[in-house]
Amino acid sequence: MPNAEVELPLLAARMKAAGAVGLRAEMVAGLRAVAKPMVPLLQQAARDRLPRAGGLNEAVASKKPKVSVRTTGRTAGVRIRSQVKGNYTNTGTWRHPVFGDRKKWVQETDDNAAGWWDDTITAHDEEAKAAAMGVLRAVGRQAMGLGI
């Protein structure tokens, strides 16, 4: 199977050189659409696995993760990023102030919360990669038809 990490920057560079701006936009939209179904899965994982007491699960789930597509450089690919400031909850450890005393902070650990983000991504990784390769193949066929 071809490697999407190699194909994406090469295909984007060829389309840019040929001036196929519309085709590039179609590719980016297709890749973003592949990643979009992960957003509600991540939000549900936050609700299910992060602590309910204090509302951490809803606070994290209410901040919709952002999907971005980069087509150039060494970091070309689709990225899903949390919008929670300082989101380190994936480790299962976080700090917060004690109720009623904003100067005193405590650190808490929850084994159930550890890996909630990574586990969700990994569970759907293969199907997302296959769908992304389908988008790249379709755009590649269109590019070849244009002589790119």
N, C-alpha and C positions, 0 to 999 in steps of 0.2 A: 504494500500500500504506500502511495506517495506520502511524503511528510508535509503536513500543513505548515509547520514552522518554517520550512524552507520555501515552499511554494508561494506563500502569501507575500513576502517582500519582493520576490522576483516578478510575480504577476502584477503587483501594484506599480513597480518601476517600469515595466513594459507598457502598461496602460498610460502612465503619466507621460512617458516619452512619446507615445502615439497621440496624445491629446484626448484620450478616451475618458473624459471627466465623468460623463454620465454612467459609463460602465463601472468605473471605480465606485461611484456613489451607490450603484446597485449592489456591488459586492459588499460594501460596508453595511448597507441596510440589511442585506441577507445574513451577514455574520452577527449583527446585533440582534436580529430576530431569532437566531439560533440560541443565543444566550438569555433572552428575555424570560423564558419559562423557568429559569433557575431562580429568579428574583422572588417569586412567591414561595418557592420551596425553601429558600434561605430564611425568609420571614417566618414561615411555619416552624422551621427547625429552632429558631430563636424562641418562639413562643413555647415550644415543647420542652426544650432542654435547658434553657436558662432559668434561674430562680424566679418564681412568681412573687415571693415576698419582697416588698419594696418596689415592685414593678419593673425590675431590670429586663425581664423578658419582653414586655410590651414596649419599653423605651427603645430597645434595640430593634425590635420588629417594626416599629412605626417609622424608622428611618430607612427608606427604600434604598437598597444597594444600587449603585450606578454601573451601567454597562458601557464600556468604551472599546473602540476598535482602533488599533494603531497598525498602519500598513507599512511603516518604514523602520529602518534601524534594527538593532539586535533584539529589541523588545516587541517586535511585530506580533500581533495576536489580539485575542479578545480577552478583556480583563473585566472582572466583576469586583467592585470595591465597596466596602462598607462606608456609609456616610456618618457612622458614629465616631465622634471625636475620640481619638485614643482607644480605638476598639481593640482591646487585648483579651476580650472575653473568650476567644477561641482556646486560650491556654487553660481555662477553667479557674483562673485566679484574677481577682480584681481588688482595687482599693476603693473605699468610700468613707465619707465622714460619718461619725457616730451621730445618731439622731439626737438633736438638742445641743450638740457640742461640735460646731463646725471646725474647731481647731484640732480635735482628736480624730485621727483616721485609723481604720483597721483594714486588714487584708483578709479576704475570704477565699476559700477554695471550694469548688464543687466538681467532683469527678464526673458527674453526669453532663456537665456543661463543657468539659474539656473536649476539644475537637469538633464542636457542633458545626462550624463553618466548613472545615476541611472534609468531614465525613459526608456532608450533604453534597459538596462539589464532587467528591470521589465517587459517590453512588451513581451520579448521572454523567460522569466524565466521558465514558466511551460513546454513549449515544450522541452527546454534544459534539464530540470530535468527528463522528461519522457524518452528522448533519453539516458541520462546517466544511468537511471535505466535499460534500455534495454541492454546496454553494460555490466553492472554489473551482470544482470541475465544470459546473454550468457556466460560470463566468469565463473560465479558460476556453471553453468551446466557443462562446460568443466572441472572445478576443481573437481566437484563431480564424473565425469567420470574417473578422474585420482585417485580418492580415497582421495582427499585432504579435 
